[in-house]
Amino acid sequence: MGKNIAKQRNKSVGSTSPKPSSKKKDIREIELNKIDIGELCLRKNPEEDLEQLAKSIESLGLIHYPMVRQKPNGRYEIVCGHRRCLAHKRNKEKTILCRVMDVDPLDAIYIAIAENMQGIRKPADPVRVGESLQELKRRTGMPEAEIAEKIGCQQSTVAELTGLMRLPKYILEKIDNDPKKTNNDRKKRFKYSHAVEISKLEENRFYREVEVNALLNKKITLGVSSTEIRKLVQLINEGHYDRLPEPVKTFLWTSKYMTAAMARLFLYPEEIIEPDDGNAKLLCKTASALDKKERQEFIERAIKREWSYETARKELIKLIKQRSGLLQPARAQKSQADQPPMSAAQELYCDISTLLSKLDSGRYQLSDFAKSDQGDIAKLCEAGILLRRRLRSFLRALRQAFNGHKVNA
């Protein structure tokens, strides 16, 4: 059902789940027509591949007895061991040896989940396990950590399984954990791990269902990895996705070359500059000053040419160096020593232009500061006022010093 659940297979159910040994129990031979499947079957298709189990029981006998609980009407409900009972029916048996347990319905759920999490023969359906865990949380009000301790698994596994319930039902029905898929189909399978990553999309987003469908389609049609799905969800949850223009958003959902990393390349080109580069300050200023139209054209070119992220990163660094005067086009290469140093006026102009570009491009929005500390907001306001005063006094001095120049404040 997934790696996290598979890791629980070696754990002992009796050490952490409601202990069967502490309940009244006995072994009885019960007629199969008096046993009900009930609601505790946590496998999507319990009758799938049943023939192998039926042959094993017919040859070796029943090694593990199914657990059942007696209902008030005298019939029995299976707690765990549904496939063993079905295999007996397939073998035309009339009765089966069962371990009868005196447990209430709530403890029966605990035992069923703990038994199926081990996946002794066939993994349980993650959606049904998630539904059962959700029901436990609703009935008991227990936190996930306590539930995890009771059933003998990690808290993160419980969180993943219950998190699946935040997805629409039709999405959950698409989860496919069939290991028999061919290599051609495998990349486009929508597995438990992909559903877990998509379920982490924030619930309060206005277009959440549209974004969930977009993530699903990107997986099924383009075969992206669960790691890429996780990065896309992170891009959305952190608010970066909302800053993308519509054409770039379209690329994100329709092209396998448009990844979350490429989206960040569009939004924050200055992030690709190495801090130990001798010209890092100049390159960061130039990268931040690239206008939105130019960045969008670059992304469109990268997608059209099917560049990988690494290729796109190198090409963008080359473009930034050209804009900075550190790299000339191939037709007119000049050595770096031939480049004149920046004057004081050019350097200050570059600093001011970078700040204006960030403010004008919508890079900073009021919503970005909602979670900021009030003290930091106050410091920012003071810095803004001080900057305005300094610029006014500086421009006034500049006009007085250079009367021959027309300087408009």
VEXVEXPA-425477 format. One record per atom (N, C-alpha, C, O): residue in one letter; x, y, z. Coordinates in pm, whole numbers, plus 50000, padded with zeros to 5 digits. Example, Ala and Ser with C-alpha at 12.3 -4.5 7.8 and 13.67 -1.06 7.14 Angstrom:
A513194943150780 A512304955050780 A513204967050780 A514244966850846 S512854977550708 S513674989450714 S512905000350787 S513415011450804 
***
This chain:
M500834988050000 M500005000050000 M500865012450000 M500345023649994 G502115010750006 G503005022250014 G504145018850108 G504005010250195 K505285025750091 K506465022150166 K506275024250315 K506745016250396 N505585035150352 N505425037850494 N504645026950565 N504935023450679 I503625021650496 I502815011250557 I503574998050555 I503514990250650 A504304995750445 A505054983250436 A506094982050547 A506434970950588 K506614993350594 K507624993150700 K507064987850831 K507814983750919 Q505744988050844 Q505134983650969 Q504984968450976 Q504524963251078 R505354961150870 R505044946850863 R505754938750970 R505244928551015 N506944943251011 N507694935551110 N507324938851253 N507874932951346 K506404948251273 K506024952051409 K505004942351465 K504204936751391 S505024940551595 S504084931451659 S502814938851692 S502834949051760 V501694933651644 V500414939951673 V500104939151821 V499584948751877 G500404928251883 G500034926352023 G500724935752118 G500234937852229 S501864941752078 S502604950352170 S501994963952185 S502204970552287 T501234968552086 T500724982152094 T499224983152070 T498604992652118 S498634974051997 S497204974551969 S496444968552086 S497054962652175 P495074969952087 P494304963652191 P494634948752194 P494404941852095 K495144943752303 K495714930252308 K494614919652311 K493804919352404 P494584910852209 P493614900052211 P493744891352335 P492754885752383 S494974890152387 S495164881452503 S494484886752627 S494224879252722 S494184899852626 S493514905552742 S492014904352733 S491294907852827 K491514899452619 K490074897852600 K489704883052608 K490524874252585 K488464880652642 K487984866952645 K487944861652502 K487374868052414 K488554849752478 K488604844352344 K488614829052351 K489014823252452 D488174822752245 D488274808252234 D488194804552087 D487744812352004 I488644792252057 I488644787451920 I487384779051899 I487114769651973 R486614782851797 R485384775451768 R485324772051620 R485874779051535 E484644761251592 E484344757951453 E482974763651421 E481974759651481 I482934773151327 I481704780651300 I481284778251155 I482114777551065 E479994777151136 E479464775551001 E479684788650923 E479424799550973 L480164787150801 L480474798950720 L479244807350690 L479344819550673 N478074800850682 N476874808550651 N476384816850769 N475414824350757 K477054815550885 K476704823751002 K477694835151026 K477614842351125 I478634836450932 I479664846950946 I479404857950844 I479284855350725 D479324870450892 D479104882150806 D480434889250780 D481294890250867 I480564894150657 I481774901750621 I481884914350706 I482964917650755 G480774921450723 G480764933550806 G481474945250739 G481734944950619 E481774955650818 E482374967950765 E483864968850793 E484474979250769 L484464958050842 L485864958550882 L486814953050777 L487994951250804 C486304950250658 C487164945450550 C487884957450489 C487254966150428 L489204958050506 L489974969750465 L490704967650333 L491634975050301 R490284957650258 R490864955450126 R489854959150020 R488664956450033 K490364965449913 K489474970249808 K488784958649737 K487574959049714 N489554948449702 N489004936649633 N489464924049706 N490454917949665 P488774920149814 P489234908649893 P489264895549816 P489984886249854 E488474894549708 E488414882049633 E489454881349521 E489564871249452 E490214892149503 E491214892449396 E492364882849429 E492854882549542 D492794875049331 D493904865449347 D493674856049466 D494614852949539 L492454851749484 L492114843249598 L492494828649575 L492634821049671 E492664824749450 E492904810649418 E494184805449483 E494224794049531 Q495234813749484 Q496504809449543 Q496364806749692 Q496894796949744 L495634815549762 L495414813749906 L494574801249931 L494834793650025 A493564799149848 A492694787449864 A493484774449848 A493274764949923 K494394774049750 K495224762149730 K496174760049847 K496414748649888 S496694770849901 S497614769850015 S496904764050137 S497444755450207 I495684768850163 I494914763850278 I494534749250256 I494554741250350 E494184745750134 E493794732050104 E494974722550122 E494814711050162 S496184727550090 S497374719150098 S497964718650239 S498304707850288 L498094730350304 L498784731150433 L497854732350553 L498274730950668 G496584735050525 G495664737550635 G495664752250675 G496424760150620 L494824755750771 L494684769650815 L495734772550923 L495654767151033 I496704781050890 I497794784050984 I497374794851083 I497624793551203 H496744805651033 H496284816651119 H494754816751118 H494134817951013 Y494154815651237 Y492694815651245 Y492144829851225 Y492704839451278 P491054831251149 P490394844251141 P489884848351279 P489544839851362 M489824861451304 M489264866551430 M487864871551402 M487624878851306 V486934867551488 V485534871751474 V485004876451609 V485554873151714 R483944883951604 R483244887951727 R481774884251711 R481204885351602 Q481164879851821 Q479754875751814 Q478854887851832 Q479064896151921 K477854888751746 K476924899951751 K475734896351839 K475514884551868 P474954906351881 P473804903651969 P472804893851909 P472104886951984 N472714893051775 N471734884151712 N472254869851698 N471584861351639 G473454867151754 G474004853751750 G474894850751631 G475594840651631 R474874859351530 R475744857451416 R477144863051449 R477344868951555 Y478074861151357 Y479454865351381 Y479884875551276 Y479454875051160 E480734884651317 E481304894551225 E482814892651222 E483454891151326 I483384892651100 I484834890851086 I485544903751129 I485234914551080 V486504902251218 V487354913551257 V488564914051163 V488884924651110 C489214902851143 C490274901951044 C490374887350998 C490104878151074 G490744885550872 G490784872150813 G489694870050710 G489254858750688 H489254880950645 H488184879850546 H488564870650431 H487754862450388 R489784871850383 R490204863750267 R490304848950303 R490064840350218 R490674846050428 R490734832050470 R489334825750470 R489164814150432 C488344833450514 C486964828450511 C486484826550368 C485834816650336 L486824836150280 L486414834950140 L487104823250072 L486514816449987 A488374820850110 A489094809450053 A488444796250094 A488384786950014 H487964795450218 H487254783350264 H485994781250182 H485674769950145 K485274792150153 K484054790750071 K484414785849931 K483704777549874 R485524790949877 R485934786549744 R486274771749744 R486064764849644 N486814766749855 N487164752549868 N485954743849904 N486104732049935 K484754749849901 K483504742649928 K483414737850072 K482684728250102 E484134744350162 E484044740650304 E482764746450363 E482274756850318 K482224739650462 K481004744250529 K481314751850657 K480544760550699 T482434748550720 T482784754650848 T484244759450843 T485004756050752 I484614767350945 I485984772150957 I486314774551105 I485444778951181 L487534771651145 L487974774351281 L488284789251296 L489054794851218 C487674795551396 C487854809951418 C488234812751563 C487894805151653 R488934823451582 R489234828351716 R488124838251753 R488074849251698 V487254834351844 V486134842951884 V486604852151995 V487114847652097 M486414865151976 M486904875152071 M485734882952128 M484804886752057 D485804885352258 D484794893252327 D485264907852329 D485784912552430 V485084914852218 V485524928752206 V484354937352160 V483444932552092 D484404950152198 D483354959452153 D483684964152011 D484794961851963 P482744970651944 P482964974851804 P484184983851787 P484874983151685 L484464992451886 L485585001651874 L486914994251877 L487794996851795 D487064984851973 D488284976951978 D488434968151854 D489544965251810 A487304964051797 A487364955951675 A487984963951561 A488714958451479 I487684976851555 I488274985451451 I489784986251471 I490554985051376 Y490214988451598 Y491644989151628 Y492364976551580 Y493394977251513 I491794964951615 I492434952251582 I492474950151431 I493474945551377 A491374953651363 A491324951951217 A492384960551148 A493064955951057 I492514973051193 I493514981851132 I494924976651159 I495744975751068 A495194973251285 A496534968551322 A496904956051244 A498044954851196 E495974946651229 E496234934151156 E496504936951009 E497424931250950 N495714945850950 N495844948350807 N497024957450774 N497524957150661 M497474965350870 M498644973750845 M499884965250825 M500824969550759 Q499884953250880 Q501024944450863 Q501074938250724 Q502134934150678 G499904937650658 G499874932450521 G500514918750508 G501384916750423 I500084909050592 I500714895850594 I500694889250456 I501704883750413 R499564889850387 R499484883350256 R499244893350144 R499934892950041 K498294902250162 K497954911650056 K497724925250120 K496934926250214 P498384936050071 P498264949150135 P496824954050141 P496024951350051 A496524961050248 A495184966650264 A495004978650173 A495974984750128 D493754982050145 D493434993750064 D493645006250149 D493005007650252 P494535015450108 P494825027150191 P493605035850217 P493495041950323 V492695036550121 V491515044950139 V490625039450250 V490125046950333 R490445026150250 R489595020150354 R490245021050492 R489565023150592 V491575019650496 V492265021350622 V492125035850670 V491895038350788 G492265045250576 G492115059350610 G490725062550663 G490565070150758 E489715056650601 E488335058750647 E488145053250789 E487485059550871 S488725041750817 S488615035750949 S489335044151055 S488825046051165 L490505049151020 L491235057751113 L490485070751138 L490465075851250 Q489875075951035 Q489075088151049 Q487895085651142 Q487535094151223 E487295073951128 E486165070251214 E486625068951359 E485905072851451 L487815063251380 L488365062251516 L488565076051577 L488235078351693 K489105085251498 K489325098851547 K487995105351584 K487895112451685 R486975103051501 R485665109051528 R485035103451654 R484475110851735 R485135090251671 R484485083751786 R485215086451917 R484575088452021 T486525086351913 T487305087052038 T487835100952069 T488085104252185 G487995109251965 G488595122351986 G490075121552018 G490675131452061 M490675109751998 M492095107952030 M492975114451925 M492635114251807 P494125120151966 P495075125551868 P495725114351788 P495715102751829 E496295118051675 E496885108051585 E498025100451651 E498235088651622 A498765107151739 A499915100551804 A499455088651889 A500105078151889 E498345090351962 E497845079452047 E497285068151963 E497485056351995 I496585071651855 I496045061251767 I497185053251706 I497125040951698 A498235060251662 A499395053451603 A500035043851702 A500445032851665 E500125048051829 E500715039451932 E499865027051954 E500385016151977 K498545028651948 K497645017351973 K497735006851863 K497714994751889 I497825011451738 I497795001851628 I499204997751584 I499354989351496 G500235003751645 G501604999351619 G502195004451490 G502764996651413 C502085017551465 C502715023251346 C503185037351377 C502975042351487 Q503805043851281 Q504285057351298 Q503135067351289 Q502165065151217 Q503265078551364 Q502245088951358 Q502135094651216 Q501045097951170 S503275095751147 S503265101151011 S502415092550918 S501775097750826 T502415079350941 T501595070450858 T500115072950880 T499335073250785 V499725074751007 V498325077851039 V497935091150977 V496845092450921 A498825101150985 A498535114350928 A498355113450776 A497475119950720 E499195105450710 E499075103850565 E497735097350528 E497055101850436 L497385086750600 L496165079350567 L494905087550592 L493985087450511 T494865094550704 T493695102950732 T493675115150639 T492615120250606 G494875119650598 G494945130950506 G494325127950371 G493855137050302 L494325115250332 L493695111450205 L492215115250201 L491655117650094 M491595115850319 M490165118950325 M489855133450284 M488695137150269 R490915141550267 R490715155250220 R490585156050068 R490305166750013 L490785144750001 L490665144349856 L489255140049815 L488615132349887 P488765144749699 P487455140349649 P487435125249628 P488465119149603 K486265119449639 K486125104949627 K486585099849491 K487215089349483 Y486275107349385 Y486645102549251 Y488165102649231 Y488675095249147 I488875110749308 I490335110549302 I490855098049373 I491755091249325 L490265095049490 L490685083249567 L490455070349488 L491225060849501 E489415070049408 E489105058049330 E490155055349222 E490215044249169 K490965065349190 K491975063649086 K493305058149139 K494205054949062 I493415057049273 I494665051849330 I494875037549282 I493995029049296 D496035034949226 D496335021949167 D497645016749224 D498695022649201 N497605005849299 N498804999849357 N499064985949300 N499674977449365 D498594983749178 D498764970749115 D500214968949070 D500654975948978 P500984959849132 P502394958049094 P502574951048960 P503694949748912 K501474946348900 K501574938748776 K501574947448652 K501614942448540 K501514960748671 K501524969748556 K502834968248479 K503884965548538 T502754970048348 T503964969148266 T504814981748287 T504344991648343 N506054981148241 N506954992548255 N506425004948184 N506635016148229 N505735002848071 N505185014147997 N504095021348076 N503965033548066 D503335013848153 D502235019848229 D502705025148365 D502045033748423 R503835020148414 R504225022648552 R504425037448582 R504025042348687 K505055044848488 K505345058948512 K504095067348527 K504105077548596 K503015063148464 K501785071048466 K500755065748565 K499615070348568 R501175055948647 R500265050948750 R500075061448858 R501025068148899 F498855062948904 F498555072049015 F498555063849143 F497575056949173 K499645064549218 K499835055849333 K499485062949464 K499215074949469 Y499525054849569 Y499255059949705 Y500155071749738 Y499695081649795 S501445070949704 S502405081649738 S502035094649669 S502225105449726 H501515093949545 H501105106149474 H499875112349540 H499785124449557 A498925103749578 A497705108749643 A498055115649776 A497465125949809 V498995110049851 V499415115949978 V499955130049956 V499615139250030 E500805131749855 E501395144949829 E500305155049787 E500315166449834 I499385150849701 I498315159949657 I497405163649773 I496905174949779 S497175154349866 S496285157149980 S496825168050070 S496085173650151 K498125171250059 K498735181550143 K498465195650091 K498875205450154 L497775196749978 L497395209949927 L496455216650026 L495495210350073 E496715229150059 E495935236150162 E494445235950128 E494045238250015 E493635232950231 E492195231250209 E491455244350184 E490385244250124 N492005255550230 N491275268150219 N491505275450087 N491065286850071 R492185269149993 R492405275649864 R491095275949784 R490365266149781 F490825287249721 F489555289249650 F489405279549533 F488335274149509 Y490525277549460 Y490485268749343 Y491125255249373 Y491735249249284 R490995250349496 R491685238149535 R491315226249447 R492195218749404 E490035224349419 E489625212649340 E490195213249199 E490575203049143 V490255225349142 V490845226949008 V492325223249012 V492825216348923 E493025227849117 E494455225049130 E494715210249159 E495715204649112 V493825203849236 V493945189449261 V493835181749130 V494625172649104 N492865185449048 N492695178748918 N493885181148826 N494295172248752 A494445193348833 A495605196548749 A496805188048790 A497545183148704 L496995186348920 L498095177948970 L497895163448929 L498835156648888 L496655158548940 L496345144848900 L496615142748752 L497245132948713 N496155152148668 N496345150748524 N497815151448485 N498255144548393 K498585159848557 K500015160748526 K500695147448554 K501595143348481 K500255140648659 K500825127548690 K500405117148587 K501255109848535 I499125116348559 I498595105748472 I499025107648327 I499355097948260 T499025120048279 T499315122348137 T500805124248109 T501295120248003 L501545130148205 L502955133248181 L503895124348260 L505105124148233 G503375116748359 G504195107248433 G505235113448524 G506325107848539 V504945125048585 V505915131348675 V506025123248805 V505125115548838 S507115125048876 S507375117348998 S506635123049117 S506125134249113 S506585115149225 S505955120049348 S506775131549408 S506215140349474 T508085131649384 T508935142749431 T508535155749362 T508455166149427 E508285155149231 E507865167149159 E506475171549204 E506225183549215 I505575161949229 I504255165449281 I504395172849414 I503725182949437 R505275167849501 R505505174349631 R506005188649613 R505575197749685 K506915190849518 K507455204249495 K506395213649438 K506365225549470 L505525208349352 L504435216449298 L503445220549406 L503005232049411 V503105211149495 V502205214249606 V502835224849696 V502155233949742 Q504125223649722 Q504835233549803 Q504825247149735 Q504655257449801 L505005247349604 L504975259749527 L503615266749545 L503545279049558 I502545258849544 I501195264349559 I500955268949702 I500495280149725 N501275260349799 N500995263549940 N501755275849988 N501255283150074 E502945278149935 E503755289549979 E503415302449905 E504025312849931 G502435301849814 G501965314049748 G502725317949622 G502375327949559 H503755310349585 H504535313949467 H503735311949337 H503845319749243 Y502935301449335 Y502155298249215 Y501225309849176 Y501045312649058 D500645316549276 D499695327349249 D500355339249180 D499655347449122 R501675340349186 R502375351549124 R502725348948978 R503205357848908 L502495336748932 L502815333448793 L501775339248698 L500585338848730 P502185344548582 P501195348848482 P500495336648423 P501025325548429 E499325338748367 E498515327648317 E499235318848214 E499125306548221 P499975324748118 P500665315948022 P501665306448088 P501795294948047 V502355311248192 V503325302748261 V502595292048341 V503065280648349 K501455295548400 K500645285548471 K500195274548376 K500205262748411 T499825278348255 T499395268548157 T500535258948123 T500335246848114 F501745264448105 F502915255848081 F503115246048196 F503475234448175 L502895250848318 L503145242748437 L502295230048437 L502745219548483 W501075230948385 W500165219448389 W500155211248261 W499615200248258 T500755216548153 T500655209548024 T501985204547970 T502015196747875 S503095208948029 S504405204747977 S505215197748086 S505285202548199 K505825186648051 K506655179548149 K507975186848173 K508665184148271 Y508315196148083 Y509555203748099 Y509365215848191 Y510335221648239 M508105219648215 M507825230848305 M507605225348445 M506515220948479 T508655225748526 T508625220148661 T508495231248764 T508485243048731 A508395227148890 A508355236948999 A509645244949002 A509625256949030 A510775238348974 A512065245348971 A512095255748859 A512665266548877 M511505252648744 M511445262248634 M510565274148670 M510835285548630 A509505271548747 A508635282448792 A509405292048882 A509245304248871 R510235286548971 R511055295049059 R512115302448977 R512505313649012 L512575296348869 L513525303048780 L512895315548720 L513555325748705 F511615314648687 F510895326248634 F510695336748742 F510925348648718 L510285332548861 L509945342048968 L511165348649032 L511165360649059 Y512185340549056 Y513345345349132 Y514645341749060 Y515395333249108 P514925348048947 P516145344548872 P517425347348951 P518465341248924 E517355356549050 E518545359649128 E518995348049216 E520125347749263 E518085338249239 E518425326949326 E519485317749264 E520135310149336 I519665318349133 I520605309149069 I522035314549071 I522955307649029 I522225326749120 I523575332549126 I524325326649245 I523825326849357 E525505321449220 E526325315849327 E526875327049415 E527455336549364 P526685326049548 P527125336849637 P528625338949638 P529095349849669 D529405328549603 D530855329949605 D531415335049472 D532625336249455 D530505338249378 D530935344249252 D531465358349279 D530855365949354 G532585361649219 G533175374849243 G532295386349200 G532425397449251 N531375383749105 N530455394149056 N529025391549103 N528075396149040 A528875384349215 A527555380149261 A526615392049282 A525445391449245 K527135402849342 K526275414449370 K525725420549242 K524535423349232 L526605422549145 L526175428249017 L525205418948945 L524195423548890 L525495405948944 L524635396348876 L523255395548940 L522245394448869 C523205395949074 C521905395649143 C521065407849108 C519855406749088 K521725419449100 K521005431749063 K520435430748922 K519295434448897 T521255425748832 T520815424348693 T519665414248682 T518695416648611 A519795403048753 A518755392748748 A517435398048802 A516385395348745 S517495405548912 S516275411048973 S515625421448883 S514415423648889 A516435428048798 A515925438648712 A515315433448582 A514715441248507 L515445420448553 L514835414948432 L513325416448441 L512715412348539 D512715422448340 D511265424648348 D510495411748320 D511025402048268 K509215412048358 K508375400148349 K508245394948207 K508255382848184 K508115403948111 K507955399747972 K509185392147923 K509055381947856 E510375397147957 E511605390747913 E511745376847977 E512175367347912 R511385375848106 R511475362948174 R510485352948115 R510795341148100 Q509285357948081 Q508275349048023 Q508725344047885 Q508525332347853 E509315352747806 E509805348647675 E510905338247689 E511015328947609 F511735339747793 F512805330047816 F512215316347850 F512675306147799 I511185316047936 I510545303347974 I509885296847853 I509985284747834 E509215304747772 E508565299547651 E509605293147558 E509355282547499 R510755299747545 R511815294347460 R512355281247518 R512625271747444 A512505280847651 A513005268747716 A512055256947697 A512495245647672 I510765259447709 I509765248747693 I509725244047547 I509645232047520 K509775253547456 K509725250147313 K510915241647273 K510785232547191 R512085244647330 R513295237247296 R513505225047385 R514495217847371 E512555222747476 E512585211047565 E513865210547648 E514505200047661 W514215222147704 W515375222847791 W515095216347925 W513995217547978 S516065209747980 S515985205448119 S516205217648208 S516605228248160 Y515935216048337 Y516145227348429 Y517595231648428 Y517885243648428 E518515222148427 E519945225548433 E520355233448310 E521115243148320 T519865229548192 T520165236948069 T519585251048076 T520255260648040 A518345252148122 A517705265248134 A518465274148233 A518625286148209 R518925268248340 R519665276048441 R520955281648380 R521285293348401 K521685273448307 K522925277948245 K522685288848142 K523435298548133 E521615287248063 E521295297247962 E520885310448026 E521215321147976 L520155309748137 L519735322048204 L520935329148267 L521015341448263 I521855321548324 I523075327648380 I523855334748269 I524395345648289 K523905328348152 K524595334548039 K523915347748000 K524585357747973 L522575347647998 L521825359847964 L522085370848067 L522275382448031 I522075367148195 I522305377048301 I523705382948290 I523885394948311 K524685374748259 K526065379748244 K526165389248125 K526905399048129 Q525435386248018 Q525425395247902 Q524815408647938 Q525325419147900 R523695408348013 R523045420748055 R523925428748150 R523835441048155 S524785421748224 S525665428548320 S526935433748256 S527725440548321 G527145430548128 G528355434848060 G529545426048089 G530675429548054 L529315414548154 L530415405448186 L530655395148078 L531675388148078 L529715394247985 L529835384347878 L529245390247753 L528085394247752 Q530035390847647 Q529565396347521 Q529025385147432 Q529445373647446 P528105388347341 P527645378247245 P528825372347169 P529875378547160 A528645360247115 A529735352947050 A530375360846937 A531565358946910 R529645369546870 R530175376846754 R531145387946794 R532005392046716 A530995392846917 A531825404146959 A532325401947099 A531995409647189 Q533085391647119 Q533605388347252 Q534675398347292 Q535535401947212 K534605402947416 K535605411847472 K536075405947603 K535305399347673 S537315408047636 S537815403147764 S537225411347876 S536845422847858 Q537155405347992 Q536575412048108 Q537415424248148 Q536885433948202 A538735423648119 A539615434748155 A539285447248074 A539545458348118 D538695445347953 D538345456747867 D537095464047915 D536835475147869 Q536325458048004 Q535085464148050 Q535415475648147 Q536125473448245 P534905487548120 P535185498848211 P534485496648345 P533385491148349 P535105500748455 P534455499148586 P533215508048597 P533125518548533 M532285503748678 M531055511548698 M531365524148777 M532095523848876 S530805535348730 S530965547848804 S530065547648926 S529195539048939 A530275557149017 A529445558049137 A527985560449100 A527085554849162 A527775568748998 A526395571748955 A525735559248898 A524555556648925 Q526505551448818 Q525945539248760 Q525605528948868 Q524555522448863 E526495527548967 E526275517749073 E525045521249156 E524235512549187 L524915534249194 L523755538249273 L522475537149191 L521435533149243 Y522555540649063 Y521395539448975 Y520935524848967 Y519735522048967 C521915515748960 C521595501348954 C520885496849081 C519925489149075 D521345501649196 D520715498049324 D519275502849329 D518365495449367 I519075515549291 I517725521449297 I516805514449196 I515635511849225 S517335511449076 S516525504848973 S516075491049018 S514955486848991 T516965483949086 T516615470649136 T515465471349235 T514535463349227 L515535480949328 L514475482449427 L513155486249359 L512105480749393 L513195495649265 L511975499749195 L511375488149115 L510165486449110 S512255480249054 S511765468948975 S511025458949063 S509975453849024 K511565456349181 K510905447149273 K509545452449318 K508565444949326 L509495465549347 L508235471349395 L507205472049283 L506015469549307 D507645475449161 D506715477149050 D506215463948994 D505115463348939 S507015453349006 S506655440448945 S505645432549026 S505205421848984 G505275437749143 G504355430249229 G505035419449307 G504385410649362 R506385420149312 R507145409949386 R506725409749533 R506605399149595 Y506505421849587 Y506085422849727 Y504635427449732 Y504295437949677 Q503785419849796 Q502375423249811 Q502035423849960 Q502715417850043 L500965431149991 L500595432650132 L500345419250198 L500635417350316 S499795409750121 S499505396650179 S500775389450223 S500725380650309 D501935393250163 D503195386750200 D503625390150342 D504385382850405 F503115401650391 F503555406350522 F502565402950633 F502745407050748 A501515395350599 A500455392450697 A500985384750818 A500525386950930 K501965375850794 K502465367650904 K503745373350966 K504365366951051 S504125385450923 S505345391550976 S505125396851116 S504005400451154 D506195397451192 D506135402951327 D505865417851321 D506375424751233 Q505045422951415 Q504685437051415 Q505905445951430 Q505975456751372 G506885441151508 G508115448951525 G508875450351394 G509445460851365 D508875439551314 D509555440051184 D508835449551088 D509475456551010 I507495449751094 I506725458951010 I507065473351046 I507245481850958 A507155476051177 A507485489551222 A508875493751174 A509075505151131 K509845484451180 K511205487451134 K511215490250984 K511925499150937 L510395482650909 L510315484650764 L509765498450731 L510275505250642 C508715502450804 C508125515750782 C509135526750814 C509245536550740 E509875525150923 E510895535050960 E511985535850854 E512455546650820 A512395524150802 A513425523850698 A512935530750571 A513695537750505 G511645528650536 G511075535050418 G511055550150431 G511385557350337 I510665554950549 I510635569450572 I512045575250566 I512265585750506 L512985568250629 L514375572850628 L514945572950486 L515675582050449 L514595562650405 L515055562150267 L514535573950188 L515265580050110 R513255577150207 R512665588550135 R513375601550171 R513665609750084 R513655603550301 R514335615750345 R515745616650287 R516165627150238 R516455605150292 R517825605150242 R517865608150092 R518715615750045 L516935602050018 L516905604349873 L516605618949841 L517195624649750 R515675624949915 R515335638949890 R516545648049914 R516865656649832 S517205645850027 S518365654250059 S519505651649961 S520225660849923 F519665638949919 F520725635649825 F520475642049690 F521395647649630 L519235641449640 L518915647449511 L519045662649515 L519455668849417 R518685668549629 R518835683049644 R520305686949634 R520655696649566 A521185679349703 A522615682049697 A523165679649556 A524055686849511 L522615669649488 L523065666449353 L522735677849257 L523555681249171 R521555683849271 R521155695049186 R522065707049208 R522465713849114 Q522365709549335 Q523205721049367 Q524625719249316 Q525275728849275 A525125706549320 A526495703949279 A526665704149127 A527735707449076 F525615700649056 F525705699848910 F524595708448848 F523605703248798 N524785721548851 N523765730748799 N523605729448649 N522575733048593 G524635724348585 G524565723348441 G523735711648392 G523405710748274 H523405702648485 H522615690748449 H521165692948489 H520895699148592 K520245688048409 K518825688548444 K518475676248524 K518455665148470 V518205678048652 V517865666848740 V516455668848790 V516185678548862 N515555660148754 N514155661148796 N513925652048915 N514055639848904 A513575657749030 A513305650049150 A511905644649145 A511475637849238 
***
